């Protein structure tokens, strides 16, 4: 087989852009889940129409699941049948549309990893847990 074959096609109903086919995404997710219990894996499908991502969501997911698979598309997106094959949750990082899901995936990864003990030098560094002001300063208390 040709390892460089296309994985995107024009939308079935027509229109601009290209859509990533379901088959290669399904194969990739299945491989990522191999050997893992389904209840230990959260599959997130990035979509501008999805549930709004937040620190609370990051905390909940990082505590409940051992593994997270993030499915992110490019341009017009991924064939919607992928969502039907796997139990996915549609998530959006904001009320805007980007050209791809790579940056939202990194935002989610960063926000979730901060919730894991040992990732931050001091677990009390979680800004969302602080009760003081968001302003921070260095020493000395005066400068010129």
Order of alpha helices (4+ residues) and beta strands (2+ residues): beta-beta-alpha-beta-alpha-beta-alpha-beta-alpha
